[in-house]
């Protein structure tokens, strides 16, 4: 069994991988091949990620870094608090609200 993968860089260059999976039982061989493929891809992409993180300080991706999500969350919380201040808390003394009637179209 063999795993194949292809990575296309931002410059358009393509890098192909082929990893042989040992026949230690198909599932175990597949898992070993996936692990090897992951290691090779990580080894290739690691330096590129380092370069980009140095080139753009303070901006990170989905790894939980500082990408502005905290600011958005704070704004959402402030908006919710403002909305909470304007909730109509009047009690209806006439009883429950009227039921909706279906309109025929």
DSSP file (Angstrom, degrees, kcal/mol; ACC not computed):
  #  RESIDUE AA STRUCTURE BP1 BP2  ACC     N-H-->O    O-->H-N    N-H-->O    O-->H-N    TCO  KAPPA ALPHA  PHI   PSI    X-CA   Y-CA   Z-CA
    1    1 A X              0   0    0      0, 0.0    20,-2.8     0, 0.0     2,-0.4   0.000 360.0 360.0 360.0 151.0    0.0    0.0    0.0
    2    2 A X  E     -A   20   0A   0     18,-0.2     2,-0.4     2,-0.0    18,-0.2  -1.000 360.0-145.2-142.9 138.9    1.2    3.5   -0.7
    3    3 A X  E     -A   19   0A   0     16,-3.2    16,-2.5    -2,-0.4     2,-0.4  -0.854  17.2-165.4-101.0 139.3    0.1    7.0    0.4
    4    4 A X  E     +A   18   0A   0     -2,-0.4     2,-0.3    14,-0.2    14,-0.2  -0.976  11.1 170.1-125.6 140.9    0.4    9.9   -2.0
    5    5 A X  E     -A   17   0A   0     12,-2.0    12,-3.1    -2,-0.4     2,-0.4  -0.981  14.2-159.2-144.3 155.2    0.2   13.6   -1.3
    6    6 A X  E     -A   16   0A   0     -2,-0.3     2,-0.5    10,-0.2    10,-0.2  -0.996   1.5-163.3-139.8 132.7    0.9   16.8   -3.2
    7    7 A X  E     -A   15   0A   0      8,-3.0     8,-2.8    -2,-0.4     2,-0.6  -0.966   4.6-159.8-116.5 126.7    1.6   20.2   -1.8
    8    8 A X  E     -A   14   0A   0     -2,-0.5     6,-0.2     6,-0.2     5,-0.1  -0.933  17.4-146.0-105.9 118.8    1.3   23.3   -4.1
    9    9 A X    >   -     0   0    0      4,-2.9     3,-1.7    -2,-0.6     0, 0.0  -0.187  28.8-101.6 -76.5 171.6    3.2   26.2   -2.7
   10   10 A X  T 3  S+     0   0    0      1,-0.3    -1,-0.1     2,-0.1    -2,-0.0   0.766 123.9  58.7 -64.9 -24.4    2.2   29.9   -3.0
   11   11 A X  T 3  S-     0   0    0      2,-0.1    -1,-0.3     1,-0.0     3,-0.1   0.463 120.4-109.9 -83.8  -0.8    4.7   30.2   -5.8
   12   12 A X  S <  S+     0   0    0     -3,-1.7     2,-0.2     1,-0.3    -2,-0.1   0.331  72.7 138.3  91.3  -6.8    2.9   27.5   -7.8
   13   13 A X        -     0   0    0     -5,-0.1    -4,-2.9     1,-0.0     2,-0.4  -0.505  44.3-141.7 -73.5 140.1    5.6   24.8   -7.4
   14   14 A X  E     -A    8   0A   0     -6,-0.2     2,-0.5    -2,-0.2    -6,-0.2  -0.846  12.8-166.3-107.0 139.7    4.3   21.4   -6.6
   15   15 A X  E     -A    7   0A   0     -8,-2.8    -8,-3.0    -2,-0.4     2,-0.3  -0.991  10.3-159.2-124.7 123.1    5.9   18.9   -4.2
   16   16 A X  E     -A    6   0A   0     -2,-0.5     2,-0.4   -10,-0.2   -10,-0.2  -0.803   3.4-162.8-106.3 145.3    4.8   15.3   -4.3
   17   17 A X  E     -A    5   0A   0    -12,-3.1   -12,-2.0    -2,-0.3     2,-0.4  -0.959   7.1-174.1-123.8 143.5    5.2   12.7   -1.6
   18   18 A X  E     -A    4   0A   0     -2,-0.4     2,-0.5   -14,-0.2   -14,-0.2  -0.972   7.0-176.5-135.2 122.4    4.9    9.0   -1.8
   19   19 A X  E     -A    3   0A   0    -16,-2.5   -16,-3.2    -2,-0.4     2,-0.3  -0.978  19.1-138.2-122.8 124.6    5.1    7.0    1.4
   20   20 A X  E     -A    2   0A   0     -2,-0.5     2,-0.6   -18,-0.2   -18,-0.2  -0.632  14.0-144.0 -80.4 137.5    5.1    3.2    1.4
   21   21 A X        -     0   0    0    -20,-2.8     9,-0.2    -2,-0.3     8,-0.1  -0.901  18.0-125.0-102.9 124.3    2.9    1.6    4.1
   22   22 A X        -     0   0    0     -2,-0.6     2,-1.4     7,-0.4    10,-0.1  -0.373  21.3-119.3 -64.8 144.7    4.3   -1.6    5.5
   23   23 A X        +     0   0    0      1,-0.2     2,-0.9     6,-0.1     3,-0.2  -0.184  65.5 136.8 -81.6  47.7    1.9   -4.6    5.3
   24   24 A X  S    S-     0   0    0     -2,-1.4     4,-0.2     1,-0.4    -1,-0.2  -0.104  95.2 -45.4 -79.3  39.4    1.8   -5.0    9.1
   25   25 A X  S  > S-     0   0    0     -2,-0.9     4,-2.5     3,-0.1    -1,-0.4   0.248  75.9 -98.7  91.7 129.7   -1.9   -5.5    8.9
   26   26 A X  H  > S+     0   0    0      1,-0.2     4,-2.3    -3,-0.2     5,-0.2   0.848 119.9  48.4 -57.4 -41.6   -3.4   -2.9    6.6
   27   27 A X  H  > S+     0   0    0      2,-0.2     4,-2.5     1,-0.2    -1,-0.2   0.926 113.2  46.3 -68.2 -44.0   -4.6   -0.5    9.3
   28   28 A X  H  > S+     0   0    0     -4,-0.2     4,-2.3     2,-0.2    -2,-0.2   0.901 113.6  49.7 -65.0 -40.0   -1.3   -0.5   11.3
   29   29 A X  H  X S+     0   0    0     -4,-2.5     4,-2.3     2,-0.2    -7,-0.4   0.900 111.0  49.8 -63.7 -40.9    0.6    0.0    8.1
   30   30 A X  H  X S+     0   0    0     -4,-2.3     4,-2.7    -5,-0.3    -2,-0.2   0.916 110.6  49.4 -64.1 -44.0   -1.6    2.9    7.1
   31   31 A X  H  X S+     0   0    0     -4,-2.5     4,-2.2     2,-0.2    -2,-0.2   0.897 111.3  49.4 -63.1 -40.3   -1.2    4.5   10.4
   32   32 A X  H  X S+     0   0    0     -4,-2.3     4,-2.2     2,-0.2    -1,-0.2   0.905 111.9  49.0 -64.9 -41.1    2.5    4.2   10.3
   33   33 A X  H  X S+     0   0    0     -4,-2.3     4,-2.6     2,-0.2    -2,-0.2   0.903 110.5  50.3 -64.5 -41.7    2.5    5.7    6.7
   34   34 A X  H  X S+     0   0    0     -4,-2.7     4,-2.6     2,-0.2    -2,-0.2   0.901 109.8  51.1 -62.8 -40.5    0.3    8.6    7.9
   35   35 A X  H  X S+     0   0    0     -4,-2.2     4,-2.1     2,-0.2    -2,-0.2   0.918 111.5  46.9 -62.6 -43.8    2.7    9.3   10.7
   36   36 A X  H  X S+     0   0    0     -4,-2.2     4,-2.2     2,-0.2    -2,-0.2   0.915 112.6  49.6 -65.2 -42.7    5.7    9.3    8.4
   37   37 A X  H  X S+     0   0    0     -4,-2.6     4,-2.5     1,-0.2     5,-0.2   0.909 109.7  51.5 -62.6 -42.6    3.9   11.6    5.9
   38   38 A X  H  X S+     0   0    0     -4,-2.6     4,-2.7     1,-0.2    -1,-0.2   0.914 109.5  50.3 -60.3 -44.1    2.9   14.0    8.7
   39   39 A X  H  X S+     0   0    0     -4,-2.1     4,-2.3     1,-0.2    -1,-0.2   0.908 111.4  48.0 -61.9 -42.7    6.5   14.2    9.9
   40   40 A X  H  X S+     0   0    0     -4,-2.2     4,-1.7     2,-0.2    -2,-0.2   0.913 113.6  46.3 -66.4 -42.5    7.8   14.9    6.5
   41   41 A X  H  X S+     0   0    0     -4,-2.5     4,-2.9     2,-0.2     5,-0.3   0.911 112.8  50.4 -66.3 -41.8    5.2   17.6    5.8
   42   42 A X  H  X S+     0   0    0     -4,-2.7     4,-2.4     1,-0.2    -2,-0.2   0.902 108.7  52.3 -62.3 -41.1    5.8   19.2    9.2
   43   43 A X  H  X S+     0   0    0     -4,-2.3     4,-0.6    -5,-0.2    -1,-0.2   0.869 114.6  42.8 -63.3 -36.2    9.6   19.2    8.6
   44   44 A X  H  X S+     0   0    0     -4,-1.7     4,-0.6     1,-0.1    -2,-0.2   0.911 120.2  39.8 -75.9 -43.1    9.0   21.0    5.2
   45   45 A X  H  X S+     0   0    0     -4,-2.9     4,-2.5     1,-0.2     5,-0.2   0.734  96.8  79.8 -82.2 -22.3    6.4   23.5    6.5
   46   46 A X  H  X S+     0   0    0     -4,-2.4     4,-2.1    -5,-0.3    -1,-0.2   0.920  95.4  44.3 -52.2 -53.1    8.0   24.3    9.9
   47   47 A X  H  X S+     0   0    0     -4,-0.6     4,-2.3     1,-0.2    -1,-0.2   0.868 112.5  53.3 -62.3 -35.0   10.6   26.7    8.5
   48   48 A X  H  X S+     0   0    0     -4,-0.6     4,-2.2     2,-0.2    -1,-0.2   0.904 108.6  49.2 -65.9 -40.0    7.9   28.4    6.3
   49   49 A X  H  X S+     0   0    0     -4,-2.5     4,-2.3     2,-0.2    -2,-0.2   0.905 110.4  51.6 -64.3 -41.4    5.7   28.9    9.3
   50   50 A X  H  X S+     0   0    0     -4,-2.1     4,-1.8    -5,-0.2    -2,-0.2   0.921 109.2  50.4 -60.6 -44.5    8.6   30.4   11.2
   51   51 A X  H  X S+     0   0    0     -4,-2.3     4,-2.2     1,-0.2    -2,-0.2   0.917 112.0  46.7 -60.9 -44.5    9.4   32.8    8.4
   52   52 A X  H  X S+     0   0    0     -4,-2.2     4,-1.8     1,-0.2    -1,-0.2   0.866 109.7  52.9 -68.5 -35.5    5.8   34.0    8.1
   53   53 A X  H  < S+     0   0    0     -4,-2.3    -1,-0.2     1,-0.2     6,-0.2   0.841 112.7  45.1 -70.2 -30.4    5.5   34.5   11.9
   54   54 A X  H >< S+     0   0    0     -4,-1.8     3,-0.5    -5,-0.2    -2,-0.2   0.865 111.9  52.5 -75.6 -37.3    8.6   36.6   11.9
   55   55 A X  H 3< S+     0   0    0     -4,-2.2     2,-0.4     1,-0.3    -2,-0.2   0.803 119.1  34.4 -69.3 -29.5    7.5   38.6    8.8
   56   56 A X  T >< S-     0   0    0     -4,-1.8     3,-1.4    -5,-0.1    -1,-0.3  -0.669  81.2-168.5-127.2  76.1    4.1   39.4   10.4
   57   57 A X  T <  S+     0   0    0     -3,-0.5    -3,-0.1    -2,-0.4     3,-0.1  -0.379  72.5  20.8 -67.4 143.3    4.5   39.9   14.1
   58   58 A X  T 3  S+     0   0    0     -5,-0.2     2,-0.5     1,-0.1    -1,-0.2   0.359 103.9  95.3  84.4  -5.7    1.3   40.1   16.2
   59   59 A X    <   +     0   0    0     -3,-1.4     2,-0.3    -6,-0.2     8,-0.2  -0.967  48.9 164.9-121.6 117.1   -0.7   38.4   13.6
   60   60 A X        -     0   0    0      6,-0.6     4,-0.1    -2,-0.5    -3,-0.0  -0.825  27.2-124.7-126.2 166.5   -1.2   34.6   13.9
   61   61 A X     >  -     0   0    0     -2,-0.3     4,-0.6     1,-0.0     3,-0.5   0.370  61.4 -45.7 -87.7-140.1   -3.6   32.1   12.4
   62   62 A X  T  4 S+     0   0    0      1,-0.2    -1,-0.0     2,-0.1     5,-0.0   0.313 104.2  99.2 -81.1   8.8   -5.9   29.6   13.9
   63   63 A X  T  4 S-     0   0    0      1,-0.1    -1,-0.2     0, 0.0    -2,-0.0   0.268 108.7 -94.1 -82.8  15.7   -3.5   28.4   16.5
   64   64 A X  T  4 S+     0   0    0     -3,-0.5    -2,-0.1     1,-0.1    -1,-0.1   0.613  82.3 138.6  88.4  12.0   -5.0   30.6   19.2
   65   65 A X     <  -     0   0    0     -4,-0.6     2,-1.4     1,-0.1     4,-0.2   0.035  69.4 -65.8 -80.2-168.3   -2.6   33.5   18.7
   66   66 A X  S    S+     0   0    0      1,-0.2    -6,-0.6     2,-0.1    -1,-0.1  -0.654  72.3 139.7 -84.1  91.0   -3.3   37.2   18.6
   67   67 A X  S    S-     0   0    0     -2,-1.4    -1,-0.2    -8,-0.2    -8,-0.1   0.153  77.6 -92.1-121.7  18.8   -5.4   37.5   15.6
   68   68 A X  S  > S+     0   0    0     -3,-0.1     4,-1.8     3,-0.0     5,-0.1   0.391  93.1 117.9  91.7  -4.8   -8.0   40.1   16.7
   69   69 A X  H  > S+     0   0    0     -4,-0.2     4,-2.6     1,-0.2     5,-0.2   0.858  72.5  58.2 -63.9 -34.2  -10.6   37.6   17.9
   70   70 A X  H  > S+     0   0    0      1,-0.2     4,-2.2     2,-0.2    -1,-0.2   0.908 105.5  49.6 -63.0 -41.1  -10.3   38.9   21.5
   71   71 A X  H  > S+     0   0    0      1,-0.2     4,-2.2     2,-0.2    -1,-0.2   0.914 111.1  49.4 -63.3 -42.3  -11.2   42.4   20.3
   72   72 A X  H  X S+     0   0    0     -4,-1.8     4,-2.3     1,-0.2    -2,-0.2   0.904 110.3  50.6 -63.6 -41.0  -14.2   41.0   18.4
   73   73 A X  H  X S+     0   0    0     -4,-2.6     4,-2.3     1,-0.2    -1,-0.2   0.899 109.4  50.8 -64.8 -39.9  -15.4   39.0   21.5
   74   74 A X  H  X S+     0   0    0     -4,-2.2     4,-2.4     2,-0.2    -1,-0.2   0.914 110.2  49.9 -63.4 -41.9  -15.1   42.1   23.7
   75   75 A X  H  X S+     0   0    0     -4,-2.2     4,-2.4     1,-0.2    -2,-0.2   0.910 110.4  50.1 -62.9 -41.8  -17.2   44.1   21.2
   76   76 A X  H  X S+     0   0    0     -4,-2.3     4,-2.4     1,-0.2    -1,-0.2   0.908 110.2  50.0 -63.3 -41.5  -19.8   41.4   21.1
   77   77 A X  H  X S+     0   0    0     -4,-2.3     4,-2.2     2,-0.2    -1,-0.2   0.909 110.5  49.9 -63.4 -41.5  -20.0   41.3   24.9
   78   78 A X  H  X S+     0   0    0     -4,-2.4     4,-2.3     1,-0.2    -2,-0.2   0.908 110.6  50.0 -63.5 -41.1  -20.4   45.1   25.0
   79   79 A X  H  X S+     0   0    0     -4,-2.4     4,-2.6     1,-0.2    -2,-0.2   0.909 110.2  50.2 -63.6 -41.4  -23.2   45.0   22.4
   80   80 A X  H  X S+     0   0    0     -4,-2.4     4,-2.2     1,-0.2    -1,-0.2   0.891 110.1  50.5 -64.1 -38.6  -25.0   42.2   24.4
   81   81 A X  H  X S+     0   0    0     -4,-2.2     4,-1.2     2,-0.2    -1,-0.2   0.909 110.8  49.0 -65.2 -41.0  -24.7   44.3   27.6
   82   82 A X  H  X S+     0   0    0     -4,-2.3     4,-0.8     1,-0.2     3,-0.5   0.918 111.1  49.7 -63.7 -42.9  -26.1   47.3   25.8
   83   83 A X  H >< S+     0   0    0     -4,-2.6     3,-0.9     1,-0.2    -1,-0.2   0.891 106.4  57.0 -62.5 -38.1  -29.0   45.2   24.4
   84   84 A X  H >< S+     0   0    0     -4,-2.2     3,-0.9     1,-0.2    -1,-0.2   0.797 101.0  57.4 -63.2 -29.4  -29.6   43.9   27.9
   85   85 A X  H 3< S+     0   0    0     -4,-1.2    -1,-0.2    -3,-0.5    -2,-0.2   0.756 106.1  50.0 -72.3 -24.4  -30.1   47.5   29.2
   86   86 A X  T << S+     0   0    0     -3,-0.9     2,-0.2    -4,-0.8    -1,-0.2   0.175  76.7 130.7-103.5  17.6  -32.9   48.2   26.7
   87   87 A X    <   -     0   0    0     -3,-0.9     2,-0.7     1,-0.1    -3,-0.0  -0.526  64.2-118.7 -72.5 135.7  -35.0   45.1   27.4
   88   88 A X        +     0   0    0     -2,-0.2    -1,-0.1     1,-0.1    -2,-0.1  -0.658  35.8 175.2 -77.7 113.1  -38.7   45.9   27.9
   89   89 A X        +     0   0    0     -2,-0.7     2,-0.2     2,-0.1    -1,-0.1   0.148  28.7 133.6-107.0  18.4  -39.4   44.8   31.5
   90   90 A X        -     0   0    0      1,-0.1     2,-0.4     2,-0.0    -2,-0.0  -0.460  52.6-132.2 -69.8 138.8  -43.0   46.1   31.7
   91   91 A X        -     0   0    0     -2,-0.2     2,-0.7     2,-0.0    -2,-0.1  -0.735  16.9-125.3 -89.3 140.6  -45.5   43.6   33.1
   92   92 A X    >   -     0   0    0     -2,-0.4     3,-0.7     1,-0.2     5,-0.0  -0.775  21.5-172.1 -88.4 118.6  -48.7   43.2   31.1
   93   93 A X  T 3  S+     0   0    0     -2,-0.7    -1,-0.2     1,-0.2     3,-0.1   0.653  78.5  67.7 -84.1 -15.0  -51.7   43.8   33.4
   94   94 A X  T 3  S-     0   0    0      1,-0.3     2,-0.2     0, 0.0    -1,-0.2   0.457 111.2-106.8 -84.2   0.2  -54.2   42.7   30.9
   95   95 A X    <   -     0   0    0     -3,-0.7    -1,-0.3     3,-0.0     3,-0.1  -0.676  67.0 -10.4 107.0-165.2  -53.1   39.1   31.0
   96   96 A X  S    S-     0   0    0     -2,-0.2     3,-0.1     1,-0.1    -3,-0.0  -0.255  83.5 -89.0 -68.9 157.9  -51.1   37.1   28.5
   97   97 A X        -     0   0    0      1,-0.1    -1,-0.1    -5,-0.0     2,-0.0  -0.243  53.3 -90.0 -64.3 157.0  -50.5   38.5   25.0
   98   98 A X        -     0   0    0      1,-0.1     2,-0.2    -3,-0.1    -1,-0.1  -0.301  43.0-108.6 -67.0 150.1  -53.0   37.8   22.3
   99   99 A X        -     0   0    0     -3,-0.1     2,-0.2     1,-0.1    -1,-0.1  -0.499  35.5-107.6 -77.3 149.6  -52.6   34.7   20.2
  100  100 A X        -     0   0    0     -2,-0.2     2,-0.4     1,-0.0    -1,-0.1  -0.510  28.1-143.3 -75.1 144.6  -51.6   35.1   16.6
  101  101 A X        -     0   0    0     -2,-0.2     2,-0.2     0, 0.0    -1,-0.0  -0.891  20.6-114.3-107.6 142.2  -54.2   34.5   14.0
  102  102 A X        -     0   0    0     -2,-0.4     2,-0.5     1,-0.0     0, 0.0  -0.527  25.0-146.6 -75.0 137.0  -53.3   32.9   10.7
  103  103 A X        -     0   0    0     -2,-0.2     2,-0.5     2,-0.0    -1,-0.0  -0.890  11.0-134.9-103.6 135.0  -53.7   35.1    7.7
  104  104 A X              0   0    0     -2,-0.5    -2,-0.0     1,-0.1     0, 0.0  -0.754 360.0 360.0 -90.8 129.6  -54.7   33.4    4.4
  105  105 A X              0   0    0     -2,-0.5    -1,-0.1     0, 0.0    -2,-0.0   0.440 360.0 360.0-108.8 360.0  -52.7   34.5    1.5
